Amino acid sequence: MSEKNYAFTRTSDKKAAGGAPVVKVKLRGKTWQVDPAALDDAELMEQLLAIDEGNPKGMFSAVESLLGAEAKQDVFETLRDPETGRVPMTLFTGFFTDMMNALNPNS
């Protein structure tokens, strides 16, 4: 893979609605914000189970559930190959895996 900047960090210095700290995940040179309440969501669990059952569509839905629709599009732009205009699935899969590892570093 030619993608650079695989490092991620986890911080929680902002507060989400309801007072829980916003989780910040640094991936691919950007900081992505996740509302921790999104992690306690039955629909997200269903999306993750779909991935586990071999349905890659769940990965796109899960990224949108965690980051929001606008940020999902930003992920696409961040990963887009400037020469082809495409978003390589290998990079999107790597992003998703790194994000999940950052959100649950003990798994």
TIRO-2110 file (N, C-alpha, C; in Angstrom, 1 decimal):
// TIRO-2110
0.8, -1.2, 0.0, N, 1, A
0.0, 0.0, 0.0, CA, 1, A
0.9, 1.2, 0.0, C, 1, A
0.5, 2.2, -0.8, N, 2, A
1.3, 3.4, -0.8, CA, 2, A
0.8, 4.5, 0.1, C, 2, A
-0.3, 4.3, 0.8, N, 3, A
-0.8, 5.2, 1.7, CA, 3, A
0.1, 5.5, 2.9, C, 3, A
0.3, 6.8, 3.2, N, 4, A
1.2, 7.2, 4.2, CA, 4, A
0.3, 7.7, 5.4, C, 4, A
1.0, 7.8, 6.5, N, 5, A
0.3, 8.4, 7.7, CA, 5, A
-0.7, 7.5, 8.3, C, 5, A
-0.3, 6.3, 8.7, N, 6, A
-1.2, 5.4, 9.3, CA, 6, A
-1.4, 5.5, 10.8, C, 6, A
-0.7, 6.5, 11.4, N, 7, A
-0.8, 6.6, 12.8, CA, 7, A
-2.1, 7.1, 13.3, C, 7, A
-2.5, 6.7, 14.5, N, 8, A
-3.7, 7.2, 15.0, CA, 8, A
-3.5, 7.5, 16.5, C, 8, A
-4.3, 8.4, 17.0, N, 9, A
-4.3, 8.7, 18.4, CA, 9, A
-5.7, 8.8, 18.9, C, 9, A
-5.9, 8.7, 20.2, N, 10, A
-7.2, 8.8, 20.8, CA, 10, A
-7.2, 9.8, 21.9, C, 10, A
-8.0, 10.8, 21.8, N, 11, A
-8.1, 11.8, 22.8, CA, 11, A
-9.6, 12.1, 23.0, C, 11, A
-9.9, 12.8, 24.1, N, 12, A
-11.3, 13.1, 24.4, CA, 12, A
-11.4, 14.4, 25.2, C, 12, A
-11.0, 15.5, 24.6, N, 13, A
-11.0, 16.8, 25.3, CA, 13, A
-12.2, 17.6, 25.0, C, 13, A
-13.1, 17.3, 24.1, N, 14, A
-14.3, 18.0, 23.8, CA, 14, A
-15.5, 17.1, 24.4, C, 14, A
-16.6, 17.8, 24.5, N, 15, A
-17.8, 17.1, 25.0, CA, 15, A
-18.8, 17.0, 23.9, C, 15, A
-19.5, 15.8, 23.8, N, 16, A
-20.6, 15.6, 22.9, CA, 16, A
-21.9, 16.0, 23.6, C, 16, A
-23.0, 15.9, 22.8, N, 17, A
-24.3, 16.2, 23.4, CA, 17, A
-24.5, 15.2, 24.5, C, 17, A
-24.9, 15.6, 25.7, N, 18, A
-25.1, 14.7, 26.8, CA, 18, A
-23.9, 14.6, 27.7, C, 18, A
-22.8, 15.4, 27.4, N, 19, A
-21.7, 15.5, 28.3, CA, 19, A
-20.6, 14.5, 28.1, C, 19, A
-20.8, 13.4, 27.3, N, 20, A
-19.7, 12.5, 27.1, CA, 20, A
-18.6, 13.1, 26.3, C, 20, A
-17.4, 12.7, 26.5, N, 21, A
-16.3, 13.3, 25.7, CA, 21, A
-16.3, 12.8, 24.3, C, 21, A
-16.1, 13.8, 23.4, N, 22, A
-15.9, 13.4, 22.0, CA, 22, A
-14.6, 12.7, 21.8, C, 22, A
-14.6, 11.6, 21.1, N, 23, A
-13.4, 10.8, 20.8, CA, 23, A
-12.8, 11.4, 19.5, C, 23, A
-11.5, 11.8, 19.6, N, 24, A
-10.8, 12.2, 18.4, CA, 24, A
-9.9, 11.1, 18.0, C, 24, A
-9.9, 10.8, 16.7, N, 25, A
-9.1, 9.8, 16.1, CA, 25, A
-8.3, 10.4, 15.0, C, 25, A
-7.0, 10.4, 15.1, N, 26, A
-6.1, 10.9, 14.1, CA, 26, A
-5.7, 9.8, 13.1, C, 26, A
-6.2, 9.9, 11.9, N, 27, A
-5.9, 9.0, 10.8, CA, 27, A
-5.6, 9.7, 9.5, C, 27, A
-4.6, 9.3, 8.8, N, 28, A
-4.3, 9.8, 7.5, CA, 28, A
-4.1, 11.3, 7.5, C, 28, A
-3.5, 11.8, 8.6, N, 29, A
-3.2, 13.2, 8.7, CA, 29, A
-4.3, 14.1, 9.0, C, 29, A
-5.5, 13.6, 9.4, N, 30, A
-6.6, 14.4, 9.8, CA, 30, A
-7.2, 13.9, 11.1, C, 30, A
-7.9, 14.7, 11.8, N, 31, A
-8.5, 14.3, 13.0, CA, 31, A
-10.0, 14.1, 12.8, C, 31, A
-10.5, 13.0, 13.1, N, 32, A
-11.9, 12.6, 12.9, CA, 32, A
-12.6, 12.6, 14.3, C, 32, A
-13.8, 13.1, 14.4, N, 33, A
-14.5, 13.1, 15.7, CA, 33, A
-15.6, 12.1, 15.7, C, 33, A
-15.6, 11.4, 16.8, N, 34, A
-16.7, 10.3, 17.0, CA, 34, A
-17.4, 10.6, 18.3, C, 34, A
-18.7, 10.7, 18.2, N, 35, A
-19.5, 10.9, 19.4, CA, 35, A
-19.6, 9.5, 20.0, C, 35, A
-19.1, 9.4, 21.3, N, 36, A
-19.1, 8.0, 21.9, CA, 36, A
-20.4, 7.4, 22.0, C, 36, A
-21.5, 8.1, 22.0, N, 37, A
-22.9, 7.5, 22.0, CA, 37, A
-23.1, 6.7, 20.7, C, 37, A
-22.4, 7.0, 19.6, N, 38, A
-22.5, 6.2, 18.4, CA, 38, A
-22.0, 4.8, 18.6, C, 38, A
-21.1, 4.6, 19.5, N, 39, A
-20.6, 3.3, 19.8, CA, 39, A
-21.6, 2.4, 20.5, C, 39, A
-22.6, 3.0, 21.2, N, 40, A
-23.6, 2.2, 21.9, CA, 40, A
-24.9, 2.3, 21.1, C, 40, A
-24.9, 1.8, 19.9, N, 41, A
-26.0, 1.9, 19.0, CA, 41, A
-26.3, 0.5, 18.3, C, 41, A
-27.5, 0.1, 18.4, N, 42, A
-27.8, -1.3, 17.9, CA, 42, A
-27.7, -1.3, 16.4, C, 42, A
-28.0, -0.2, 15.7, N, 43, A
-27.8, -0.2, 14.2, CA, 43, A
-26.3, -0.3, 13.8, C, 43, A
-25.5, 0.4, 14.6, N, 44, A
-24.0, 0.2, 14.3, CA, 44, A
-23.6, -1.2, 14.5, C, 44, A
-24.1, -1.9, 15.6, N, 45, A
-23.8, -3.3, 15.8, CA, 45, A
-24.3, -4.1, 14.6, C, 45, A
-25.4, -3.8, 14.1, N, 46, A
-26.0, -4.6, 13.0, CA, 46, A
-25.1, -4.4, 11.8, C, 46, A
-24.6, -3.2, 11.6, N, 47, A
-23.6, -2.9, 10.4, CA, 47, A
-22.3, -3.7, 10.6, C, 47, A
-21.8, -3.7, 11.8, N, 48, A
-20.6, -4.5, 12.1, CA, 48, A
-20.8, -6.0, 11.9, C, 48, A
-21.9, -6.5, 12.3, N, 49, A
-22.2, -7.9, 12.1, CA, 49, A
-22.3, -8.2, 10.6, C, 49, A
-22.9, -7.3, 9.8, N, 50, A
-22.9, -7.5, 8.4, CA, 50, A
-21.5, -7.6, 7.8, C, 50, A
-20.6, -6.8, 8.3, N, 51, A
-19.2, -6.9, 7.8, CA, 51, A
-18.7, -8.3, 8.2, C, 51, A
-18.9, -8.7, 9.4, N, 52, A
-18.4, -10.0, 9.9, CA, 52, A
-19.0, -11.1, 9.1, C, 52, A
-20.2, -11.0, 8.6, N, 53, A
-20.8, -12.0, 7.7, CA, 53, A
-20.4, -11.9, 6.3, C, 53, A
-19.5, -11.0, 6.0, N, 54, A
-19.0, -10.9, 4.6, CA, 54, A
-19.6, -9.9, 3.7, C, 54, A
-20.5, -9.0, 4.3, N, 55, A
-21.1, -8.0, 3.5, CA, 55, A
-20.3, -6.6, 3.7, C, 55, A
-19.5, -6.3, 2.7, N, 56, A
-18.7, -5.0, 2.8, CA, 56, A
-19.5, -3.8, 2.9, C, 56, A
-20.8, -3.8, 2.5, N, 57, A
-21.7, -2.6, 2.6, CA, 57, A
-21.7, -2.1, 4.0, C, 57, A
-21.7, -3.0, 5.0, N, 58, A
-21.7, -2.6, 6.4, CA, 58, A
-20.6, -1.6, 6.7, C, 58, A
-19.5, -1.7, 6.1, N, 59, A
-18.3, -0.9, 6.4, CA, 59, A
-18.7, 0.6, 6.0, C, 59, A
-19.3, 0.8, 4.9, N, 60, A
-19.7, 2.2, 4.5, CA, 60, A
-20.7, 2.8, 5.5, C, 60, A
-21.7, 1.9, 5.8, N, 61, A
-22.7, 2.4, 6.8, CA, 61, A
-22.1, 2.7, 8.1, C, 61, A
-21.2, 1.8, 8.6, N, 62, A
-20.6, 2.0, 9.9, CA, 62, A
-19.8, 3.3, 9.9, C, 62, A
-19.0, 3.6, 8.9, N, 63, A
-18.2, 4.8, 8.9, CA, 63, A
-19.2, 6.0, 8.9, C, 63, A
-20.3, 5.9, 8.2, N, 64, A
-21.2, 7.0, 8.3, CA, 64, A
-21.9, 7.1, 9.6, C, 64, A
-22.2, 6.0, 10.3, N, 65, A
-22.8, 6.1, 11.6, CA, 65, A
-21.8, 6.7, 12.6, C, 65, A
-20.5, 6.4, 12.5, N, 66, A
-19.5, 6.8, 13.4, CA, 66, A
-19.1, 8.3, 13.2, C, 66, A
-19.0, 8.7, 11.9, N, 67, A
-18.4, 10.0, 11.6, CA, 67, A
-19.5, 11.0, 11.1, C, 67, A
-20.6, 10.5, 10.5, N, 68, A
-21.6, 11.3, 9.9, CA, 68, A
-21.4, 11.3, 8.4, C, 68, A
-22.4, 11.7, 7.7, N, 69, A
-22.4, 11.6, 6.2, CA, 69, A
-21.4, 12.5, 5.6, C, 69, A
-21.3, 13.7, 6.1, N, 70, A
-20.3, 14.7, 5.5, CA, 70, A
-18.9, 14.2, 5.8, C, 70, A
-18.6, 13.8, 6.9, N, 71, A
-17.2, 13.3, 7.2, CA, 71, A
-16.9, 12.0, 6.4, C, 71, A
-17.9, 11.2, 6.1, N, 72, A
-17.7, 10.0, 5.3, CA, 72, A
-17.2, 10.5, 3.9, C, 72, A
-17.9, 11.5, 3.4, N, 73, A
-17.4, 12.0, 2.1, CA, 73, A
-16.0, 12.6, 2.2, C, 73, A
-15.7, 13.2, 3.3, N, 74, A
-14.3, 13.7, 3.5, CA, 74, A
-13.3, 12.5, 3.5, C, 74, A
-13.7, 11.4, 4.1, N, 75, A
-12.9, 10.2, 4.1, CA, 75, A
-12.6, 9.8, 2.6, C, 75, A
-13.6, 9.8, 1.8, N, 76, A
-13.4, 9.4, 0.4, CA, 76, A
-12.4, 10.4, -0.3, C, 76, A
-12.6, 11.7, 0.0, N, 77, A
-11.7, 12.7, -0.6, CA, 77, A
-10.3, 12.5, -0.1, C, 77, A
-10.1, 12.2, 1.1, N, 78, A
-8.8, 12.0, 1.7, CA, 78, A
-8.1, 10.8, 1.1, C, 78, A
-8.8, 9.8, 0.8, N, 79, A
-8.3, 8.5, 0.3, CA, 79, A
-8.2, 8.5, -1.3, C, 79, A
-8.9, 9.4, -1.9, N, 80, A
-9.0, 9.4, -3.4, CA, 80, A
-7.6, 9.5, -4.1, C, 80, A
-7.4, 8.6, -5.0, N, 81, A
-6.2, 8.6, -5.8, CA, 81, A
-6.3, 9.8, -6.8, C, 81, A
-5.4, 10.8, -6.7, N, 82, A
-5.5, 11.9, -7.6, CA, 82, A
-5.3, 11.6, -9.1, C, 82, A
-4.6, 10.5, -9.4, N, 83, A
-4.4, 10.2, -10.8, CA, 83, A
-5.7, 9.5, -11.4, C, 83, A
-6.3, 8.6, -10.7, N, 84, A
-7.5, 7.9, -11.2, CA, 84, A
-8.8, 8.5, -10.8, C, 84, A
-8.8, 9.3, -9.7, N, 85, A
-10.1, 9.8, -9.2, CA, 85, A
-10.9, 8.8, -8.4, C, 85, A
-10.3, 7.6, -8.2, N, 86, A
-11.0, 6.6, -7.5, CA, 86, A
-10.5, 6.5, -6.1, C, 86, A
-11.4, 5.9, -5.2, N, 87, A
-11.0, 5.6, -3.8, CA, 87, A
-10.7, 4.1, -3.8, C, 87, A
-9.4, 3.7, -3.7, N, 88, A
-9.1, 2.3, -3.6, CA, 88, A
-9.8, 1.6, -2.4, C, 88, A
-10.4, 0.5, -2.6, N, 89, A
-11.1, -0.2, -1.6, CA, 89, A
-10.1, -0.7, -0.5, C, 89, A
-8.9, -1.0, -0.9, N, 90, A
-7.9, -1.4, 0.1, CA, 90, A
-7.6, -0.2, 1.0, C, 90, A
-7.5, 1.0, 0.6, N, 91, A
-7.3, 2.1, 1.5, CA, 91, A
-8.5, 2.4, 2.4, C, 91, A
-9.7, 2.2, 1.8, N, 92, A
-10.9, 2.4, 2.6, CA, 92, A
-11.0, 1.4, 3.7, C, 92, A
-10.7, 0.1, 3.3, N, 93, A
-10.7, -1.0, 4.3, CA, 93, A
-9.7, -0.7, 5.4, C, 93, A
-8.5, -0.3, 5.0, N, 94, A
-7.4, 0.0, 6.0, CA, 94, A
-7.8, 1.2, 6.9, C, 94, A
-8.5, 2.2, 6.3, N, 95, A
-9.0, 3.3, 7.2, CA, 95, A
-10.0, 2.8, 8.2, C, 95, A
-10.9, 2.0, 7.7, N, 96, A
-12.0, 1.5, 8.6, CA, 96, A
-11.3, 0.7, 9.7, C, 96, A
-10.4, -0.2, 9.4, N, 97, A
-9.8, -1.1, 10.4, CA, 97, A
-9.0, -0.2, 11.4, C, 97, A
-8.2, 0.7, 10.9, N, 98, A
-7.5, 1.6, 11.8, CA, 98, A
-8.4, 2.4, 12.7, C, 98, A
-9.5, 2.9, 12.2, N, 99, A
-10.4, 3.6, 13.0, CA, 99, A
-11.0, 2.8, 14.1, C, 99, A
-11.4, 1.6, 13.7, N, 100, A
-12.0, 0.7, 14.7, CA, 100, A
-11.0, 0.3, 15.8, C, 100, A
-9.7, 0.1, 15.4, N, 101, A
-8.7, -0.2, 16.4, CA, 101, A
-8.4, 1.0, 17.3, C, 101, A
-8.5, 2.2, 16.7, N, 102, A
-8.3, 3.4, 17.6, CA, 102, A
-9.4, 3.6, 18.6, C, 102, A
-10.6, 3.2, 18.1, N, 103, A
-11.8, 3.4, 19.0, CA, 103, A
-11.8, 2.3, 20.1, C, 103, A
-11.2, 1.2, 19.8, N, 104, A
-11.2, 0.1, 20.8, CA, 104, A
-9.8, -0.5, 20.8, C, 104, A
-8.8, 0.2, 21.4, N, 105, A
-7.4, -0.3, 21.3, CA, 105, A
-7.1, -1.5, 22.1, C, 105, A
-8.0, -2.0, 22.9, N, 106, A
-7.8, -3.2, 23.7, CA, 106, A
-8.3, -4.5, 23.1, C, 106, A
-8.9, -4.4, 21.9, N, 107, A
-9.5, -5.6, 21.3, CA, 107, A
-8.4, -6.3, 20.4, C, 107, A
END
